[in-house]
Amino acid sequence: MLDFLKKIEPFLLYSFLGILIALSSLHLFIGYADNGDFTRSVGFIFEKPYGFSAMWPLAGTEEFNRRFQSEWHDKWVFLNSWPDEKHLFSYSSYKLYLLLQIKLSALFLEDARYYSIIAGSLISRIIFLSAFFALFRNVRKTVPVPTFWIFVVLASMVFMAASWTAFLNSFYEDQVAIIFLPVVAFLLYKYNQQHSLKIGFSVLIFATIIGSSKTAFFYFPILATPFVFPIHRGKHAAIMFALAVAICQSITFLPVYFGQYQKVNQYHAVYYGALKCAQQIDEAKNIEAIGNKPVVQECIGVPFFSPAGEACMQKANANYGDVARLIYKYPKVGFKMIAQALSEGSHIDVPILEKKLPGAPDFSNIPIFNLESIIFSHSLNLLVLTITALVFPVLFLASTNNLLVCGAMLKIGLFFSIFGFCQYVTVLGDGFFEITKHLMVGNFSLALSATFLLPGLLLLTATYFQRKRII
């Protein structure tokens, strides 16, 4: 029986991969509607969606409702003269990546006045698919067949989740991380096998691309550093490595330094984050001042992008120091913020953003595309947190021989878990404003983490009991 299963295993694998490819083709029709953020990402290059009178139709009109939130649009009209620096609201590696996508779209559209998101996303889908398949190929060579299939099933659920792949048909900068995190996973897996200088540098390069795509990811290169140290060998290895990391980290800090929404984020962190949580705690709900600064009570819970928001931001004059001072005086506020972020992180759907393309069926409701949403609704983030707490000491206490097979999986799982939970803290820099969307990349990282941690722990357990029997 075992011999028969070994013979048909390649057939089962290729059939499974064929089904994945076929189903993932439906992702071409799944995207995220714009809630106004697209302007920040692409206003320097696009005038409006095709068929609309303007980028910002009049509020309350049918065109306004169609333009924002209720559906996403594939075709966009270029500005007559682009890029337009007046609308360059943020610095991001995504903008360079978008230019590459525009070149690809031009191969499919004859009219140079328009851009197709679907056509441009093809390069993202090839990278995304290739990274997962490369992982399958390498994991298959290094672990037992049952563990391999557990890994494949878990990774396929991540690969098929519409909540994440919908970013590929959008202009959200988050998509850079979603596209390239599986690439980093593959490179880290290879690095743990070969400890190659070339692969180690590749990890840092992709970490820089991800880290410079959005301010919330700026620390990604420094986070990756311990997992590829040391890349170099020889007398000056540490100095050369530190210099490489410093260059990468400097690049990822540029979006933070040049960001135009720092004041907005700081206002949200205080008035749409810390003070909202303080109101739920008896000892802190009637705070009248933070340090020497009076609290503007009527602005608590008022987002900047509401009618009263801009005036509130000016009156509040909030900064991140206010959050630190508030938590220092009322530690429960900090715990409440983290607890609420973990609670919000149990959802990976953004209900205010539809995934429907006009004129096409809504494939996002297919059950297999929503398995990850169901799993996260049962607190996958807390499960990964628990497993991480177990794995961390195991990696330090277990012998090298015990970790020979599963060490790579546990280390990679730990890496993505750390990044995922760091995002839970980082996104609070914008308070709870649209926190479900802001946590998407963190949750995507946690899903990747579970894909590695669970098979890794099973391997470690099986190896332990096997050696016990031998002894």
C-alpha positions as CSV (number, residue, x, y, z in Angstrom):
1,M,0.0,0.0,0.0
2,L,2.8,2.4,0.9
3,D,4.6,1.7,-2.3
4,F,1.4,2.4,-4.3
5,L,1.0,5.7,-2.5
6,K,4.6,6.7,-3.2
7,K,4.0,6.0,-6.9
8,I,0.8,8.1,-7.2
9,E,2.1,10.9,-4.9
10,P,3.6,12.9,-7.7
11,F,0.3,12.6,-9.7
12,L,-1.7,13.7,-6.6
13,L,0.6,16.7,-6.1
14,Y,0.5,17.9,-9.7
15,S,-3.3,17.4,-9.8
16,F,-3.6,19.4,-6.6
17,L,-1.4,22.2,-8.0
18,G,-3.4,22.2,-11.2
19,I,-6.6,22.7,-9.2
20,L,-5.0,25.6,-7.3
21,I,-4.0,27.3,-10.5
22,A,-7.5,26.9,-12.0
23,L,-9.2,28.2,-8.8
24,S,-6.7,31.1,-8.5
25,S,-7.6,32.3,-12.0
26,L,-10.9,33.4,-10.5
27,H,-8.9,35.8,-8.3
28,L,-8.6,38.0,-11.5
29,F,-12.2,39.1,-10.8
30,I,-11.7,39.8,-7.1
31,G,-10.4,43.1,-5.9
32,Y,-10.8,45.8,-3.2
33,A,-13.0,48.9,-3.7
34,D,-11.4,52.2,-3.1
35,N,-12.4,54.2,0.1
36,G,-10.4,57.2,-1.0
37,D,-7.0,55.9,-0.1
38,F,-6.1,55.2,-3.7
39,T,-5.6,58.9,-4.3
40,R,-2.7,58.9,-1.9
41,S,-1.1,55.9,-3.7
42,V,-1.8,56.7,-7.3
43,G,-3.0,60.3,-7.6
44,F,0.3,61.3,-9.1
45,I,-0.4,59.2,-12.2
46,F,-4.2,58.6,-12.6
47,E,-6.9,61.1,-13.3
48,K,-9.9,58.9,-12.4
49,P,-11.5,55.5,-13.0
50,Y,-12.7,54.9,-16.6
51,G,-16.3,56.0,-17.1
52,F,-16.4,58.5,-14.2
53,S,-16.6,62.2,-14.3
54,A,-13.8,62.8,-11.8
55,M,-11.6,61.1,-9.2
56,W,-13.9,62.5,-6.5
57,P,-17.6,62.6,-7.8
58,L,-20.1,64.7,-5.8
59,A,-21.0,63.2,-2.5
60,G,-24.5,61.6,-2.3
61,T,-24.7,60.9,-6.1
62,E,-25.1,57.4,-7.6
63,E,-21.7,57.9,-9.2
64,F,-20.1,58.6,-5.8
65,N,-21.6,55.4,-4.3
66,R,-20.3,53.4,-7.3
67,R,-16.9,55.1,-7.1
68,F,-16.3,54.3,-3.4
69,Q,-16.6,51.1,-1.5
70,S,-19.5,49.4,-3.3
71,E,-17.4,48.0,-6.2
72,W,-13.8,48.0,-7.6
73,H,-12.9,49.2,-11.1
74,D,-10.4,47.6,-13.4
75,K,-9.7,50.4,-15.9
76,W,-8.1,53.8,-15.0
77,V,-7.4,57.0,-17.0
78,F,-3.9,58.4,-17.0
79,L,-3.3,62.1,-16.3
80,N,-2.5,64.0,-19.4
81,S,0.9,64.8,-18.0
82,W,2.3,62.3,-15.4
83,P,3.8,61.9,-13.0
84,D,2.3,64.9,-11.2
85,E,4.5,65.8,-8.2
86,K,1.7,67.8,-6.6
87,H,-0.2,64.6,-5.9
88,L,2.8,62.6,-4.7
89,F,1.4,62.2,-1.2
90,S,3.7,59.4,-0.1
91,Y,7.0,57.8,-0.9
92,S,6.8,54.1,-1.4
93,S,8.5,51.2,-3.3
94,Y,5.0,50.4,-4.5
95,K,5.0,53.4,-6.8
96,L,8.1,52.0,-8.6
97,Y,6.4,48.6,-8.7
98,L,3.3,50.2,-10.2
99,L,5.3,51.7,-13.1
100,L,6.4,48.1,-13.9
101,Q,2.8,47.0,-13.8
102,I,1.9,49.9,-16.2
103,K,4.5,48.6,-18.7
104,L,2.9,45.2,-18.5
105,S,-0.6,46.5,-18.9
106,A,0.5,48.4,-22.0
107,L,1.2,45.1,-23.7
108,F,-2.5,44.1,-23.3
109,L,-4.2,47.4,-23.9
110,E,-3.9,49.1,-27.3
111,D,-5.1,52.5,-26.0
112,A,-2.2,54.2,-24.1
113,R,-4.6,56.5,-22.2
114,Y,-5.8,53.7,-19.9
115,Y,-4.4,51.2,-17.4
116,S,-5.9,47.8,-16.5
117,I,-5.5,46.6,-12.9
118,I,-6.1,43.0,-13.9
119,A,-3.5,43.1,-16.7
120,G,-1.0,44.9,-14.3
121,S,-1.6,42.3,-11.6
122,L,-0.5,39.4,-13.7
123,I,3.2,39.9,-12.7
124,S,2.1,39.9,-9.0
125,R,0.2,36.7,-9.5
126,I,3.2,35.0,-11.2
127,I,5.5,36.0,-8.3
128,F,2.9,35.0,-5.7
129,L,2.2,31.6,-7.3
130,S,5.9,30.9,-8.0
131,A,6.9,31.6,-4.4
132,F,4.4,29.1,-3.1
133,F,5.3,26.5,-5.6
134,A,9.0,27.0,-5.0
135,L,8.3,26.5,-1.3
136,F,6.4,23.3,-2.1
137,R,9.3,22.0,-4.1
138,N,11.9,22.6,-1.5
139,V,9.8,21.5,1.5
140,R,9.0,18.2,-0.4
141,K,12.8,17.5,-0.6
142,T,13.4,18.0,3.1
143,V,10.5,16.6,5.2
144,P,8.5,13.4,5.4
145,V,5.5,13.0,3.1
146,P,2.8,13.4,5.8
147,T,4.4,16.7,7.0
148,F,4.8,17.9,3.5
149,W,1.1,17.5,2.8
150,I,0.1,19.2,6.0
151,F,2.3,22.1,4.9
152,V,0.8,22.1,1.4
153,V,-2.8,22.2,2.7
154,L,-2.0,25.0,5.2
155,A,-0.1,27.1,2.6
156,S,-2.8,26.5,0.0
157,M,-5.4,28.0,2.4
158,V,-3.3,31.1,2.7
159,F,-2.7,31.2,-1.1
160,M,-6.4,31.0,-1.9
161,A,-7.8,33.5,0.7
162,A,-9.7,36.2,-1.2
163,S,-9.1,38.7,1.8
164,W,-5.5,38.9,0.8
165,T,-5.4,38.2,-2.9
166,A,-8.0,41.0,-3.4
167,F,-5.2,43.4,-2.6
168,L,-3.6,42.4,-6.0
169,N,-6.5,44.1,-7.8
170,S,-6.2,47.3,-5.9
171,F,-3.8,50.3,-5.5
172,Y,-3.2,49.7,-1.8
173,E,0.5,49.8,-0.9
174,D,0.0,46.8,1.4
175,Q,0.0,44.5,-1.6
176,V,3.8,44.8,-1.9
177,A,4.2,42.9,1.4
178,I,1.5,40.3,0.5
179,I,3.3,39.6,-2.9
180,F,6.8,39.4,-1.5
181,L,6.5,37.9,2.0
182,P,6.1,34.4,0.4
183,V,9.3,35.1,-1.6
184,V,11.1,36.0,1.7
185,A,9.8,32.7,3.2
186,F,11.2,30.7,0.3
187,L,14.6,32.5,0.5
188,L,14.8,32.0,4.3
189,Y,14.1,28.3,3.8
190,K,16.9,28.1,1.2
191,Y,19.2,30.1,3.4
192,N,18.7,27.7,6.3
193,Q,19.7,24.9,4.0
194,Q,22.7,26.5,2.2
195,H,23.7,29.6,4.2
196,S,24.6,31.2,0.9
197,L,25.8,34.8,0.7
198,K,23.7,35.4,-2.4
199,I,20.5,34.1,-0.8
200,G,21.2,36.1,2.4
201,F,21.6,39.3,0.5
202,S,18.4,38.5,-1.5
203,V,16.5,38.3,1.8
204,L,17.8,41.8,2.7
205,I,16.9,43.2,-0.7
206,F,13.3,41.9,-0.5
207,A,13.1,43.0,3.1
208,T,14.0,46.5,1.9
209,I,11.4,46.4,-0.9
210,I,8.7,45.4,1.7
211,G,10.0,47.8,4.4
212,S,10.0,50.8,2.0
213,S,6.5,50.1,0.7
214,K,4.6,51.5,3.7
215,T,5.6,53.4,6.9
216,A,4.2,50.6,9.1
217,F,6.8,48.1,7.7
218,F,9.9,50.3,8.0
219,Y,11.6,48.1,10.5
220,F,11.4,44.9,8.4
221,P,15.1,44.8,7.4
222,I,16.3,45.0,11.0
223,L,13.8,42.4,11.9
224,A,15.2,40.0,9.3
225,T,18.8,40.6,10.3
226,P,19.1,37.9,13.1
227,F,17.6,35.3,10.8
228,V,20.3,35.7,8.1
229,F,23.2,36.6,10.4
230,P,26.1,36.2,9.5
231,I,25.9,36.5,5.7
232,H,29.6,37.1,5.4
233,R,32.6,35.0,6.4
234,G,36.0,36.3,7.3
235,K,37.8,39.0,9.4
236,H,35.5,41.9,8.7
237,A,32.2,39.9,8.3
238,A,30.3,41.7,11.1
239,I,31.3,45.2,9.9
240,M,30.3,44.4,6.3
241,F,27.0,42.9,7.4
242,A,26.2,45.8,9.7
243,L,26.9,48.2,6.8
244,A,24.6,46.3,4.5
245,V,21.8,46.3,7.1
246,A,22.3,50.0,7.8
247,I,21.9,50.9,4.1
248,C,18.8,48.8,3.8
249,Q,17.3,50.3,7.0
250,S,18.1,53.8,5.8
251,I,16.1,53.2,2.6
252,T,13.1,51.9,4.4
253,F,13.1,54.9,6.7
254,L,12.5,57.3,3.8
255,P,8.7,56.9,3.6
256,V,8.5,57.6,7.3
257,Y,10.8,60.7,7.0
258,F,8.9,62.2,4.0
259,G,5.4,61.1,5.1
260,Q,2.7,63.8,4.9
261,Y,0.3,62.1,7.3
262,Q,2.4,62.0,10.5
263,K,0.2,64.6,12.3
264,V,-3.0,62.7,11.3
265,N,-1.6,59.4,12.5
266,Q,-0.5,60.9,15.8
267,Y,-3.9,62.5,16.3
268,H,-5.6,59.1,15.6
269,A,-3.2,57.3,18.0
270,V,-4.2,59.6,20.9
271,Y,-7.9,60.5,20.2
272,Y,-9.0,57.5,18.1
273,G,-6.9,55.0,20.1
274,A,-5.5,55.6,23.6
275,L,-8.2,57.9,24.8
276,K,-11.0,55.7,23.4
277,C,-9.6,52.8,25.4
278,A,-9.2,55.1,28.5
279,Q,-12.9,55.8,28.4
280,Q,-13.6,52.1,29.0
281,I,-11.4,52.0,32.1
282,D,-12.9,53.4,35.3
283,E,-9.7,55.0,36.7
284,A,-8.9,56.7,33.4
285,K,-12.2,57.5,31.8
286,N,-12.4,61.1,32.9
287,I,-8.9,62.3,32.0
288,E,-8.8,66.1,31.7
289,A,-5.2,66.5,30.7
290,I,-2.2,64.6,29.4
291,G,0.9,66.2,31.0
292,N,0.3,70.0,30.6
293,K,-1.9,69.5,27.6
294,P,-5.7,69.6,28.1
295,V,-7.8,66.9,26.5
296,V,-10.3,68.0,24.0
297,Q,-13.2,65.8,25.2
298,E,-15.5,66.4,22.2
299,C,-12.8,65.1,19.8
300,I,-12.3,61.7,21.5
301,G,-13.4,59.1,18.9
302,V,-13.6,61.6,16.1
303,P,-11.5,60.5,13.0
304,F,-9.6,63.1,11.1
305,F,-11.4,62.3,7.8
306,S,-14.8,63.2,9.3
307,P,-16.2,66.7,8.9
308,A,-15.0,67.8,12.3
309,G,-11.7,65.9,12.1
310,E,-9.4,68.6,10.8
311,A,-10.5,71.1,13.4
312,C,-10.1,68.5,16.1
313,M,-6.6,67.7,15.0
314,Q,-5.6,71.4,15.2
315,K,-7.1,71.8,18.6
316,A,-5.7,68.6,20.0
317,N,-2.1,69.1,18.8
318,A,-1.5,65.4,19.7
319,N,1.7,63.4,19.4
320,Y,3.0,60.0,20.2
321,G,4.5,61.3,23.4
322,D,0.9,61.7,24.7
323,V,0.3,58.0,24.2
324,A,3.4,57.1,26.1
325,R,2.5,59.5,28.9
326,L,-1.0,58.2,29.1
327,I,0.1,54.5,29.2
328,Y,2.8,55.4,31.8
329,K,0.2,56.9,34.1
330,Y,-2.5,54.3,33.3
331,P,-0.8,51.0,32.3
332,K,-4.2,49.4,31.9
333,V,-4.8,51.6,28.8
334,G,-1.8,50.0,27.1
335,F,-3.1,46.5,27.9
336,K,-6.6,47.5,26.7
337,M,-5.2,48.8,23.4
338,I,-3.3,45.5,22.7
339,A,-6.3,43.4,23.8
340,Q,-8.6,45.4,21.5
341,A,-6.2,45.1,18.6
342,L,-6.0,41.3,19.1
343,S,-9.8,41.2,19.1
344,E,-10.0,43.3,15.9
345,G,-7.4,41.0,14.4
346,S,-9.7,38.0,14.5
347,H,-11.4,39.4,11.4
348,I,-9.7,39.6,8.0
349,D,-12.6,40.9,6.0
350,V,-13.1,44.6,5.5
351,P,-16.9,44.9,5.4
352,I,-16.8,48.5,4.2
353,L,-14.8,47.5,1.1
354,E,-16.6,45.4,-1.5
355,K,-14.8,42.9,-3.7
356,K,-17.2,42.9,-6.6
357,L,-16.2,43.9,-10.2
358,P,-19.1,45.5,-12.1
359,G,-20.5,43.1,-14.7
360,A,-18.8,40.0,-13.2
361,P,-20.0,37.4,-10.7
362,D,-18.8,37.9,-7.1
363,F,-16.3,35.0,-6.8
364,S,-15.1,36.3,-3.4
365,N,-18.0,34.4,-1.8
366,I,-16.8,30.9,-2.9
367,P,-16.3,28.9,0.3
368,I,-12.7,27.8,-0.4
369,F,-11.7,31.5,-0.7
370,N,-13.1,32.2,2.8
371,L,-11.5,29.4,4.8
372,E,-8.9,31.7,6.3
373,S,-11.6,34.1,7.4
374,I,-13.3,31.3,9.3
375,I,-10.1,30.2,10.9
376,F,-9.2,33.7,12.0
377,S,-12.7,34.2,13.4
378,H,-11.7,31.4,15.9
379,S,-8.8,33.5,17.1
380,L,-5.9,32.1,15.0
381,N,-3.9,35.1,16.1
382,L,-4.0,34.0,19.7
383,L,-3.2,30.4,18.7
384,V,-0.1,31.6,16.9
385,L,0.9,33.7,19.9
386,T,0.7,30.6,22.1
387,I,2.7,28.5,19.7
388,T,5.3,31.2,19.4
389,A,5.7,31.3,23.2
390,L,6.4,27.5,23.1
391,V,8.7,27.6,20.0
392,F,10.9,30.4,21.2
393,P,12.5,28.5,24.1
394,V,12.6,25.3,22.1
395,L,14.8,26.9,19.4
396,F,17.3,27.9,22.1
397,L,17.1,24.8,24.4
398,A,16.9,22.0,21.8
399,S,20.1,20.5,20.5
400,T,21.2,21.1,16.9
401,N,20.6,17.4,16.0
402,N,17.0,17.6,17.3
403,L,16.4,20.7,15.1
404,L,18.2,19.4,12.0
405,V,15.0,18.7,10.1
406,C,12.4,21.0,11.6
407,G,14.7,23.9,12.6
408,A,14.2,25.8,9.4
409,M,10.4,25.6,9.7
410,L,10.4,26.7,13.3
411,K,12.7,29.6,12.6
412,I,10.7,30.9,9.7
413,G,7.5,30.5,11.6
414,L,9.0,32.5,14.4
415,F,10.1,35.2,12.1
416,F,6.7,35.7,10.5
417,S,5.0,35.5,13.9
418,I,7.3,38.3,15.3
419,F,6.6,40.5,12.3
420,G,2.8,39.8,12.5
421,F,2.6,40.7,16.2
422,C,4.8,43.7,15.7
423,Q,2.2,45.0,13.3
424,Y,-0.4,44.8,16.0
425,V,1.7,47.3,18.0
426,T,2.8,49.4,14.9
427,V,-0.7,49.9,13.5
428,L,-1.8,51.5,16.8
429,G,0.3,54.4,15.6
430,D,-2.9,55.3,13.7
431,G,-5.2,54.3,16.6
432,F,-8.1,52.1,15.7
433,F,-8.9,54.0,12.5
434,E,-9.6,51.3,9.8
435,I,-7.6,48.9,12.0
436,T,-8.9,45.8,10.3
437,K,-7.4,46.8,7.0
438,H,-4.2,48.0,8.6
439,L,-3.8,44.6,10.3
440,M,-4.1,42.7,7.0
441,V,-0.4,42.3,6.4
442,G,0.2,41.4,10.1
443,N,-2.5,38.7,9.8
444,F,-1.1,37.5,6.5
445,S,2.2,37.1,8.2
446,L,0.6,35.2,11.1
447,A,-1.1,32.9,8.6
448,L,2.3,32.2,7.0
449,S,3.7,31.7,10.5
450,A,1.1,29.0,11.3
451,T,1.9,27.3,7.9
452,F,5.5,26.7,9.1
453,L,5.0,26.4,12.9
454,L,2.5,23.6,13.0
455,P,4.4,21.2,10.7
456,G,7.6,22.2,12.4
457,L,6.2,21.3,15.8
458,L,4.8,18.0,14.5
459,L,8.2,17.1,13.1
460,L,10.0,18.0,16.3
461,T,7.5,15.9,18.3
462,A,7.8,12.9,16.0
463,T,11.6,13.1,16.1
464,Y,11.6,13.3,19.9
465,F,9.4,10.2,20.3
466,Q,11.3,8.3,17.6
467,R,14.6,8.8,19.4
468,K,12.9,7.9,22.7
469,R,12.0,4.5,21.2
470,I,15.5,4.0,19.9
471,I,17.0,4.8,23.3
